[in-house]
Amino acid sequence: MNAPALEVHLDADDLARTLRADVIAGLTADRKWLPPKWFYDARGSELFEKITELREYYPTRAERQILADHAPEIARRTRARALLELGAGYSTKTRLLLDALTGQGTLEKFVPMDVSPTALEAAAVRIAADYPGLRIHNIVGDMTRHLKHLPDGGDRLVAFLGGTIGNLIPAERAEFLADIRSVLEPGEHLLLGTDLVKSPRVVVPAYDDEDGVTAEFNRNVLRVLNSSLGADFDLDGFAHVALWDADQEWIEMRLRARWPMRVSIPGVGLTVDFAAGEEVRTEVSAKFRRDGVERELAEAGFALDHWWTDRDGLFAVSLARA
Ligand code: AVJ
């Protein structure tokens, strides 16, 4: 069997450099923060997979239902010859698209892009076995920086699923959507997954589950700093916080210091003090409404072609045309 091609735009040095820059910027700020992409080392990726199976975490199930119900229609509307998936991870839901697109006979190439080579490789080996004749081209890259490396070619469908666009704040979203639009030709498509605004009684537990898996996932970012920068964060000293910001319509995850702490981070030459109760913002996860999605797409130069939701109206998948 042919090993799927692996194109690397983000090597270990590159990753280490961006991690250091992010840690310096975030932990010396007045209001401390860390970007969510650092959750996803091997352990964090596994914890996220566990999250997707939690009773409280509805987005993955809802999006899977939408794709299961409508992938054939997505295939018909796009007639895609290449599927480019951003933040592909283990590509579990993507198989629904691959089935529909290969079934229709148009798809030639699958190009998953992710920061995690381990997730890409594991997925690619299985996909290569299950879709003989499909060309697989893995790209290890940061989707906010390496979009220009996506192969050109016509009849492309870019998929950005899972609601991950919600991790970007509005200004970053505008820039990112415009960047995607700029690598596409008129008539090519974007398939976008967005979690929808709903009662905090449903959203908050999805980010603060009973078993504490999300809390572990949140604290994992400190573990990443401990192992890659030699930091000495005491994970027990940080409480998991998930709160709904009704004005921004997003969930914020934070880590709250339970007592005063002084943490040393030799990898960046920093000593960081935490007051009791001080918080570090680790993620925003924005929730959307149809008019907002349509407007943001239009501002980036996309026309909304179709909008699907699951039966409970929890999550939406939009098909947009460049
Ligand atoms: C992978 C970014 C879509 O925001 O719901 C899950 C990550 N964070 N639980 C999300 C996450 C906490 C997830 N995304």
Boltz pocket constraint, residues with backbone or C-beta under 6 A from the ligand:
constraints:
  - pocket:
      binder: B
      contacts: [[A, 51], [A, 59], [A, 161], [A, 162], [A, 163], [A, 164], [A, 166], [A, 167], [A, 206], [A, 207], [A, 214], [A, 283], [A, 284], [A, 285]]
      max_distance: 6.0
